[in-house]
Structures are given as structure tokens and as C-alpha cells.
Amino acid sequence: MSRLKPLLILLILSVVCSSCGPSGESSIPASKAQGAASAPSVKVVRVESQRLNMKVRLPGELQPYEVVALYPKITAFVDWIGVDRGSRVRSGQLIVRLVAPELAAQRSEAQAKLQTAEAQQVEAEAKLAANESTYQRLKAAASTPGVVAGNDLEVARQAAEADRARVRAAQDGANAAQEALRSIAEIEGYLQVKAPFDGVVTERNVHPGALVGPSGGPGVAAPMVRIETPSRLRLVIPVPEAYVAGILEGTNVEFTVPTYPGQTFSAPVARIAQSVEVKTRTMPVELEVRNPGGKLAAGMFSEVLWPVGRPRPTLFVPTSAVARTTERVFVIRIHEGKAEWVDVKPGATSGNLIEVFGNLNEGDEVARRGTDELRPGTPVTAQRGP
């Protein structure tokens, strides 16, 4: 026992000394290395600046460039109609002839009034000539004192002035009668309905013997005929408010129609409304479609490949980098080894990239995968990749 006690004391001293040696001094750096290793590794990408170049599919409708519904200007009966649905017409071509018997009686009455007015004018002019001649003779004779009484000369002058007034009234009456007759003739011209432009008849609603009249008048249920221009069409596209920036007239736009699957058509932007409709938040844009062969038809539904652009370059990140919560939309920027949340407003999506608008700059590093699990201020190790 006396020998074992010194051995135990030596063993205890050796253990205490070993804990105070060089290996004990390296224990603090090791803990620090372990803490550094615990920082999460985050894959990061750089924020890119580029021009938006994408196409979205929008609905559109083909409409005729010109369309008119023909109503008669007066109430009459259809005497003859020379077109039917599908008929092609030329500008100025007679397509409907109407008849209104009461117009013939009105024309005869107007002609009789004109003749009476003209006869009254001739009579007044003849009387004026006679009285004017008498006045001039009395005036010449009055130059010799005592030959003509002054009162007789004054009476002759007043008679001539009255005849001049009658002549002017007769002329006005004749002109009025002439205008009335011309008006009747113009109304009779309305009995012949002609095509206002080259086109095709797409609707016919009357037949000979039918009573027709002006829009809203008696005998009107629908237009007599409807004419459209098939060789030139309007493709009307309601463009959403978010896509109206950068629209330029003349830009060629592609579209398809269900009638010809697999075939793509194109037409330039011709007209821009320059006003957003409040109810739909869209702006009507028209493409001018040339259709010489009549392959396309008005009323067809179309799917338009609308090009979306911006007037200047914008910032893009991968779609996975944008994180969304109930309160905010953000990306996680890695700055000086720490995570920070940057609120953004997403824009258009182009492939696997998405536009972002916020307090970001080109070249900033953001986490490839945005998540609210990575809290602001968390130390991270950036893992850069392509």
C-alpha cells in the first residue's frame, strides 16, 4: 500500500499537466472553427439587367375594315332587289329599287306650283315694263313746263316702284317652287339604293313587296342588306394594361385562327386607342390584315402572339429567388456574409427569369432559392455558381 499511493499521486499530476499543455491552448480556435462551419451555405446568383423579350398569347377578333347596314331614307315598298347573301358588289352599283306612289303626286304638285310662280313672274315683269315706260315718257314731257302735272308724274313713279316689288316677290316665289321641285327629285333619288363601297353582302332581310323605312320608323325590323369589306380586315386585340408599354405602330405581330390549325398569319400594328378601358383595364389595338384571297373572315376568333417589351432594360432574377409570404414579396440579398430581405414587385416572366422592381442593383448577389426560413441578419456562406 505504501508503494501504490505515490504511483496514484504521480498519475493524477500527469493528467492535470497534460490538460494544461499545448493541446489545451488549441481548444478555443477549434470551437471558433466549429461555429464558422455551422453557418449555412447558400447558392447565390447575380441580378441581371436586360431588355424584356417575351411573347404572350392574347385573344383577338377579326372585324371588317368597313361595314354598313343599309336602311332606306324614306318609307317605301321594295320593288326590286338584285343581291343576296354572298353577292359581291361594286361601289355605286344599284342593289335595291323602291317605290313610293305618293312621291309622284308630290312631284306633279310641285311642278304646277313652279309653273304658276313663273307665270306670275312674267306678268309682273310685263306690268313693270309698261309702267316704267309710262313713267319715263311723263318724265320727259315734264321737262316742258305746264305739259304734265307734277302729281301725275309722282303717281307714275310710285306705280313703277310697286311693280318692281311685285317682280321681286314673283322671283322669290318661283325660286321657292324650284327648290321644292328639286327637293322632291332628291327624295325620289332615295328610291334607288346603291352600294357605298366594294364589298360582299353578308345579310339580306327584305324581299319585293316589303314595306321598309328609315331606322326607327315604320316597317323597320332590320336593315335591308349589310355590306362588308372582305379584302381588308381589322384584328382588334384588348391588350392588358401591364403590356401596353412599348407598343409601336408598324410592329409586325403573328396570330393564328382555329380555322387553319398550324398556320401562322401576321399583320402590322395600325391603330392604338391610346386609352385604357376602365371596366376591363385593357387598351384596344388594331392590326390591319390584308386578305386579298378572302381566306380569313370577319368574326373569326384569333390567338395573338403579342410581343411584350420595355422602353429600357430591367432587372431579372430566377423565378425561384422570389419569396412570397402573406405580408410581403422579397428576395434575399447576400451582403457582407449576411442575409437581408429586399422587398420587390414582380413583373413579367421570361423563361426561368422574372422581372423584379425594388432596391436592387445589377450585380447584386441573391439567394437562388428564396425562403422565409432564412431570416434577415443570418450569417451565410455564399456558394457561387453559373
C-alpha positions in Angstrom: 0.0 0.0 0.0 2.8 2.4 0.7 4.1 1.9 -2.8 0.7 2.4 -4.5 -0.1 5.8 -3.0 3.0 7.5 -4.6 2.0 6.0 -8.0 -1.5 7.3 -7.8 -0.3 10.8 -7.0 2.1 10.7 -9.9 -0.7 9.6 -12.3 -3.1 12.4 -11.1 -0.4 15.0 -11.6 0.4 13.8 -15.1 -3.3 14.1 -16.2 -3.5 17.6 -14.8 -0.4 18.7 -16.6 -1.5 17.2 -19.9 -4.7 19.3 -19.8 -2.7 22.5 -19.3 -0.3 21.8 -22.2 -0.3 22.9 -25.9 -3.3 20.7 -26.7 -5.4 22.7 -24.2 -4.4 26.0 -25.9 -5.9 24.9 -29.3 -9.4 24.1 -27.8 -10.7 27.8 -28.4 -9.8 28.1 -32.1 -11.4 24.7 -32.6 -14.7 26.0 -31.2 -14.5 29.0 -33.4 -13.9 26.8 -36.5 -16.9 24.7 -35.4 -19.1 27.9 -35.2 -17.9 29.0 -38.6 -18.7 25.6 -40.1 -22.3 25.9 -38.7 -23.1 29.0 -41.0 -25.4 27.7 -43.7 -24.2 27.5 -47.3 -26.5 29.3 -49.7 -26.4 29.1 -53.5 -26.4 32.7 -54.9 -26.9 34.2 -58.4 -26.2 37.7 -59.7 -29.0 40.1 -60.5 -29.0 40.6 -64.3 -30.0 43.7 -66.3 -31.5 43.0 -69.8 -34.3 44.0 -72.1 -37.6 42.1 -71.7 -38.1 40.0 -74.7 -41.2 37.7 -74.5 -44.5 36.9 -76.1 -47.8 36.4 -74.5 -50.9 34.8 -76.0 -53.9 37.2 -76.2 -57.4 36.7 -77.7 -58.4 38.8 -80.7 -61.3 39.1 -83.1 -61.3 39.8 -86.8 -63.6 42.6 -87.9 -64.4 44.0 -91.3 -62.5 47.2 -92.2 -65.7 48.7 -93.5 -69.2 47.6 -92.7 -72.5 49.3 -93.3 -76.2 48.4 -92.7 -78.3 49.9 -95.4 -81.7 51.4 -94.4 -83.9 53.4 -96.8 -84.1 57.1 -96.2 -87.9 57.2 -96.8 -90.8 54.9 -96.1 -91.5 52.9 -99.3 -92.1 49.4 -100.7 -89.4 47.2 -102.2 -89.9 47.0 -105.9 -86.8 45.0 -106.8 -83.7 43.7 -105.0 -80.7 42.5 -107.0 -78.4 41.0 -104.4 -78.5 38.2 -101.9 -76.2 36.9 -99.1 -72.7 36.4 -100.5 -73.2 38.6 -103.5 -70.2 40.8 -104.4 -71.0 44.4 -105.2 -69.1 47.4 -106.6 -69.2 50.9 -105.4 -72.2 52.8 -106.9 -74.0 49.5 -108.0 -77.8 49.6 -107.8 -78.8 46.9 -105.3 -82.4 47.8 -104.3 -85.1 49.8 -106.1 -88.0 51.2 -104.0 -91.4 52.6 -105.0 -93.4 55.3 -103.2 -96.6 56.3 -105.3 -97.2 59.5 -103.2 -94.0 61.0 -104.4 -95.3 61.1 -108.0 -98.3 63.2 -106.8 -96.0 65.5 -104.8 -93.8 66.0 -107.8 -96.8 66.9 -110.0 -98.0 69.4 -107.4 -94.5 70.9 -107.2 -94.3 71.3 -110.9 -97.7 73.0 -111.1 -96.7 75.5 -108.3 -93.5 76.2 -110.2 -95.4 77.0 -113.4 -97.8 79.2 -111.6 -95.0 81.1 -109.9 -93.2 81.5 -113.2 -96.4 82.9 -114.9 -96.8 85.4 -112.1 -93.3 86.5 -112.5 -93.7 87.0 -116.3 -96.9 89.0 -115.7 -95.3 91.2 -113.0 -92.3 91.9 -115.3 -94.6 92.9 -118.2 -96.6 95.2 -116.0 -93.4 96.7 -114.7 -92.1 97.3 -118.2 -95.4 99.1 -119.1 -95.5 101.3 -116.1 -91.8 102.1 -116.3 -92.3 103.2 -119.9 -95.2 105.4 -119.0 -93.1 107.0 -116.2 -90.2 107.7 -118.5 -92.4 109.4 -121.1 -94.1 111.5 -118.4 -90.8 112.4 -117.0 -89.5 113.5 -120.5 -92.7 115.5 -121.1 -92.4 117.2 -117.7 -89.3 118.9 -118.8 -91.6 121.3 -120.6 -93.4 123.5 -118.1 -97.2 123.1 -118.0 -97.4 119.9 -120.1 -97.6 117.3 -117.3 -98.9 117.8 -113.8 -96.4 117.0 -111.0 -98.9 114.7 -109.3 -99.3 112.6 -112.4 -95.6 112.1 -112.7 -95.4 111.1 -109.0 -98.2 108.6 -109.4 -96.4 107.0 -112.4 -93.2 106.7 -110.4 -94.9 105.1 -107.4 -96.6 102.6 -109.8 -93.3 101.6 -111.3 -91.8 101.1 -107.8 -94.7 98.9 -106.8 -94.3 96.8 -109.9 -90.6 96.3 -109.1 -91.6 94.9 -105.7 -94.1 92.6 -107.3 -91.4 91.3 -109.7 -89.0 90.6 -106.8 -91.8 88.7 -104.9 -92.6 86.7 -108.0 -89.0 85.8 -108.5 -88.7 84.6 -104.9 -91.9 82.6 -105.3 -90.5 81.0 -108.5 -87.2 80.2 -106.7 -89.0 78.6 -103.8 -91.1 76.5 -106.1 -88.0 75.4 -108.0 -86.3 74.4 -104.7 -89.4 72.4 -103.7 -89.4 70.5 -107.0 -85.7 69.9 -106.6 -86.3 68.5 -103.1 -88.9 66.1 -104.4 -86.4 65.0 -107.1 -83.8 64.3 -104.5 -86.2 62.3 -102.4 -87.1 60.2 -105.4 -83.4 59.6 -105.8 -83.5 57.8 -102.4 -85.7 55.2 -104.0 -82.6 53.8 -105.6 -80.3 52.2 -103.0 -76.7 51.8 -104.2 -73.6 50.2 -102.7 -71.4 52.7 -100.9 -68.1 50.7 -101.5 -66.8 47.5 -102.9 -67.7 44.5 -100.7 -69.8 41.5 -100.2 -73.4 41.2 -98.9 -73.4 39.4 -95.6 -77.0 39.9 -94.7 -80.3 40.3 -96.6 -83.6 40.8 -94.8 -86.2 42.1 -97.3 -88.0 40.8 -100.4 -90.0 42.5 -103.2 -93.2 44.0 -101.8 -91.9 44.5 -98.2 -92.6 47.8 -96.5 -89.3 49.4 -95.4 -88.4 52.7 -93.8 -85.7 54.7 -92.1 -84.1 53.3 -89.0 -86.6 53.6 -86.1 -89.5 54.3 -88.4 -92.5 52.1 -89.5 -91.7 48.9 -91.4 -88.2 48.6 -89.9 -87.1 45.4 -88.1 -83.6 45.0 -89.6 -81.5 46.6 -92.3 -82.4 45.7 -95.9 -78.8 44.5 -96.6 -75.5 44.6 -94.8 -72.3 45.0 -96.8 -68.7 44.3 -95.5 -65.2 44.6 -97.0 -63.7 41.1 -97.0 -60.3 42.0 -98.6 -59.2 44.2 -95.7 -59.8 43.3 -92.0 -59.2 44.7 -88.6 -57.8 42.4 -85.9 -58.9 44.0 -82.6 -56.8 42.9 -79.6 -57.7 44.0 -76.0 -54.1 44.4 -74.6 -53.9 44.3 -70.8 -52.7 47.4 -69.1 -49.4 45.7 -68.0 -48.4 45.0 -71.6 -49.2 48.3 -73.3 -45.8 49.9 -72.7 -43.5 49.9 -75.8 -46.3 49.4 -78.4 -45.1 50.9 -81.7 -47.2 51.3 -84.9 -45.9 49.2 -87.7 -44.7 46.3 -85.4 -45.4 43.0 -87.1 -47.4 40.7 -84.9 -48.2 37.0 -85.5 -51.6 35.3 -84.9 -53.4 32.1 -85.6 -57.1 31.2 -86.2 -58.8 27.9 -85.3 -60.0 27.5 -88.9 -56.4 26.9 -90.1 -54.6 25.0 -87.3 -50.8 25.0 -87.6 -50.8 28.1 -89.9 -49.5 31.4 -88.7 -50.5 34.8 -90.1 -49.0 38.2 -89.5 -50.1 41.8 -89.7 -48.7 45.2 -88.6 -50.0 47.3 -85.8 -52.0 50.0 -87.5 -54.1 51.8 -84.8 -53.6 52.2 -81.0 -56.5 53.5 -78.9 -54.2 55.4 -76.5 -56.9 55.0 -73.8 -57.4 52.2 -71.3 -61.0 51.0 -70.9 -61.9 51.3 -67.2 -64.1 48.2 -66.9 -61.6 45.7 -68.5 -58.3 47.6 -67.9 -57.3 46.9 -71.5 -56.3 49.0 -74.4 -57.8 48.2 -77.8 -55.1 47.8 -80.5 -55.9 47.1 -84.2 -53.8 45.2 -86.7 -54.5 45.8 -90.3 -54.9 42.4 -92.0 -54.7 42.2 -95.8 -57.0 39.5 -97.0 -57.0 39.6 -100.8 -57.9 35.9 -101.3 -60.7 36.0 -98.7 -59.1 33.2 -96.7 -59.9 34.9 -93.4 -63.4 36.1 -92.5 -64.8 38.8 -90.2 -65.9 37.4 -86.8 -63.2 34.8 -86.6 -61.6 34.3 -83.2 -57.8 34.5 -83.2 -54.9 33.9 -80.8 -52.3 36.6 -81.0 -48.6 36.2 -80.0 -48.2 39.6 -78.5 -44.7 40.9 -78.1 -44.0 42.4 -74.6 -41.2 44.9 -74.2 -40.0 47.7 -72.0 -38.6 51.1 -73.1 -35.4 50.4 -71.1 -33.5 47.4 -69.6 -34.9 46.0 -66.3 -33.6 43.7 -63.6 -34.1 39.9 -63.7 -33.6 37.1 -61.1 -34.6 33.4 -61.3 -38.2 32.8 -60.5 -37.2 30.6 -57.6 -35.4 33.6 -56.0 -38.6 35.4 -55.3 -40.2 34.5 -51.9 -43.8 35.3 -51.0 -45.5 35.5 -47.7 -48.9 36.8 -46.7 -47.3 40.1 -45.9 -44.6 40.7 -48.4 -42.8 39.7 -51.6 -39.0 39.7 -51.4 -35.6 38.3 -52.5 -32.8 37.5 -50.1 -29.7 39.5 -50.9 -26.3 38.3 -49.5 -24.3 41.3 -48.4 -21.1 41.0 -46.4 -21.8 37.4 -45.5 -25.2 38.1 -44.1 -28.8 37.6 -45.4 -31.1 40.6 -45.9 -34.6 40.8 -47.2 -35.3 43.2 -50.1 -38.9 43.9 -51.0 -39.6 43.7 -54.7 -42.5 43.9 -57.1 -42.5 41.1 -59.6 -43.0 41.9 -63.3 -43.2 39.8 -66.4 -41.8 36.3 -66.6 -39.3 35.4 -69.4 -38.4 31.7 -69.4 -37.0 30.9 -66.0 -36.3 34.5 -65.1 -38.7 37.1 -63.7 -38.6 40.9 -63.6 -38.2 42.5 -60.2 -38.5 46.1 -59.2 -37.1 47.2 -55.9 -34.0 48.4 -54.1 -31.7 46.2 -56.2 -28.7 46.8 -58.5 -27.2 44.9 -61.3 -24.6 42.5 -60.0 -26.2 42.1 -56.5 -26.0 38.5 -55.2 -29.3 37.0 -54.2 -30.2 33.5 -52.9 -31.2 31.2 -55.8 -34.0 29.9 -53.6 -35.9 32.5 -51.7 -37.5 31.3 -48.4 -38.6 32.9 -45.2 -36.7 30.3 -43.3 -33.5 32.3 -43.9 -34.1 35.2 -41.6 -32.5 38.6 -42.0 -29.1 39.0 -40.4 -28.3 35.3 -40.6 -24.6 34.7 -41.3 -24.3 32.6 -44.5 -21.6 31.2 -46.8 -22.2 32.2 -50.4 -21.9 29.4 -52.8 -21.5 30.9 -56.3 -22.4 29.1 -59.4 -23.4 29.7 -63.0 
